Amino acid sequence: MIVHRSEMKVEQKERMRGGEGTVFLTHFVGENTQKNTRLAGEFTLPPGTSIGIHRHDKETEYFIFLEGTGTVTDNGAERPIQKGDVMITGNGASHSVKNTGSLPLIFTALIVTHEAPGSA
């Protein structure tokens, strides 16, 4: 299956998870196409924009930073991030992300759900 960029749904999310500004989310695939994932997409955070702190229970979220610079809160610890970095959050941990640079912060996000054995 090939999904062309022109076919992908783009959402604008105001104050996502209590953050600041407008976040742009491009969904790589529709909900009916995803298996064992809750989200597969690309986020774009303009300068000064953030996604507020939130937890991930029974799932793991991967952020793969493609462009820009920012700051993340990784389970209570604030850390700088840049292009090429990867952040992994799961097992009840929490995180947030903020674009602290002058260019858009762009990253791929994948949320993998943890299914109990035999529940598929």
BELCOR-V975435 format. One record per residue. N is the residue number from 1. RES is the residue in one small letter. PHI is phi in whole degrees, -180 to 180 (none if undefined). PSI is psi in whole degrees, 0 to 359 (none if undefined). NEAR is the number of other C-alpha atoms within 10 Angstrom. Layout:
BEGIN
{{N & RES & PHI & PSI & NEAR} {N & RES & PHI & PSI & NEAR}}
END
This chain:
BEGIN
{{1 & m & none & 136 & 3} {2 & i & -119 & 131 & 5} {3 & v & -115 & 117 & 10} {4 & h & -80 & 147 & 9} {5 & r & -52 & 322 & 12} {6 & s & -65 & 342 & 7} {7 & e & -93 & 354 & 11} {8 & m & -82 & 139 & 15} {9 & k & -76 & 134 & 13} {10 & v & -116 & 129 & 16} {11 & e & -115 & 148 & 13} {12 & q & -109 & 125 & 13} {13 & k & -118 & 115 & 14} {14 & e & -81 & 133 & 16} {15 & r & 47 & 52 & 15} {16 & m & -60 & 127 & 17} {17 & r & 54 & 30 & 13} {18 & g & 86 & 9 & 13} {19 & g & -79 & 191 & 19} {20 & e & -109 & 144 & 16} {21 & g & 77 & 194 & 16} {22 & t & -110 & 123 & 19} {23 & v & -99 & 140 & 19} {24 & f & -108 & 127 & 17} {25 & l & -122 & 119 & 22} {26 & t & -101 & 118 & 18} {27 & h & -83 & 123 & 20} {28 & f & -67 & 322 & 22} {29 & v & -140 & 161 & 18} {30 & g & -77 & 162 & 13} {31 & e & -57 & 325 & 12} {32 & n & -73 & 345 & 6} {33 & t & -92 & 337 & 8} {34 & q & -78 & 138 & 13} {35 & k & -127 & 127 & 11} {36 & n & 60 & 21 & 12} {37 & t & -134 & 147 & 16} {38 & r & -100 & 336 & 14} {39 & l & -153 & 137 & 19} {40 & a & -140 & 110 & 21} {41 & g & -168 & 185 & 18} {42 & e & -125 & 130 & 20} {43 & f & -102 & 142 & 23} {44 & t & -125 & 121 & 22} {45 & l & -113 & 112 & 25} {46 & p & -62 & 163 & 21} {47 & p & -51 & 135 & 18} {48 & g & 84 & 352 & 18} {49 & t & -85 & 151 & 24} {50 & s & -146 & 160 & 28} {51 & i & -111 & 124 & 23} {52 & g & -68 & 168 & 18} {53 & i & -66 & 137 & 18} {54 & h & -157 & 159 & 15} {55 & r & -101 & 160 & 17} {56 & h & -128 & 103 & 16} {57 & d & -104 & 139 & 15} {58 & k & 58 & 28 & 13} {59 & e & -163 & 163 & 18} {60 & t & -129 & 134 & 20} {61 & e & -111 & 134 & 23} {62 & y & -113 & 127 & 17} {63 & f & -109 & 127 & 20} {64 & i & -117 & 108 & 19} {65 & f & -80 & 123 & 22} {66 & l & -103 & 325 & 18} {67 & e & -150 & 149 & 16} {68 & g & 91 & 186 & 22} {69 & t & -137 & 158 & 22} {70 & g & -171 & 192 & 25} {71 & t & -130 & 137 & 17} {72 & v & -118 & 153 & 23} {73 & t & -104 & 118 & 17} {74 & d & -111 & 93 & 17} {75 & n & 53 & 45 & 16} {76 & g & 99 & 343 & 12} {77 & a & -103 & 128 & 9} {78 & e & -85 & 132 & 13} {79 & r & -142 & 145 & 11} {80 & p & -79 & 150 & 14} {81 & i & -134 & 159 & 20} {82 & q & -152 & 176 & 19} {83 & k & -49 & 132 & 15} {84 & g & 97 & 344 & 11} {85 & d & -79 & 155 & 14} {86 & v & -129 & 136 & 15} {87 & m & -119 & 134 & 14} {88 & i & -123 & 126 & 15} {89 & t & -133 & 126 & 19} {90 & g & -169 & 187 & 20} {91 & n & 55 & 39 & 13} {92 & g & 87 & 0 & 13} {93 & a & -75 & 163 & 15} {94 & s & -123 & 160 & 18} {95 & h & -158 & 165 & 22} {96 & s & -149 & 167 & 20} {97 & v & -146 & 141 & 23} {98 & k & -138 & 137 & 23} {99 & n & -82 & 111 & 25} {100 & t & -104 & 3 & 21} {101 & g & -94 & 187 & 16} {102 & s & -101 & 356 & 12} {103 & l & -118 & 163 & 15} {104 & p & -58 & 143 & 19} {105 & l & -97 & 120 & 27} {106 & i & -122 & 130 & 23} {107 & f & -149 & 150 & 24} {108 & t & -86 & 140 & 19} {109 & a & -126 & 137 & 23} {110 & l & -135 & 122 & 19} {111 & i & -109 & 115 & 20} {112 & v & -101 & 127 & 19} {113 & t & -86 & 148 & 18} {114 & h & -100 & 108 & 14} {115 & e & -95 & 144 & 11} {116 & a & -69 & 146 & 8} {117 & p & -55 & 135 & 6} {118 & g & 83 & 2 & 5} {119 & s & -92 & 354 & 5} {120 & a & -82 & none & 7}}
END
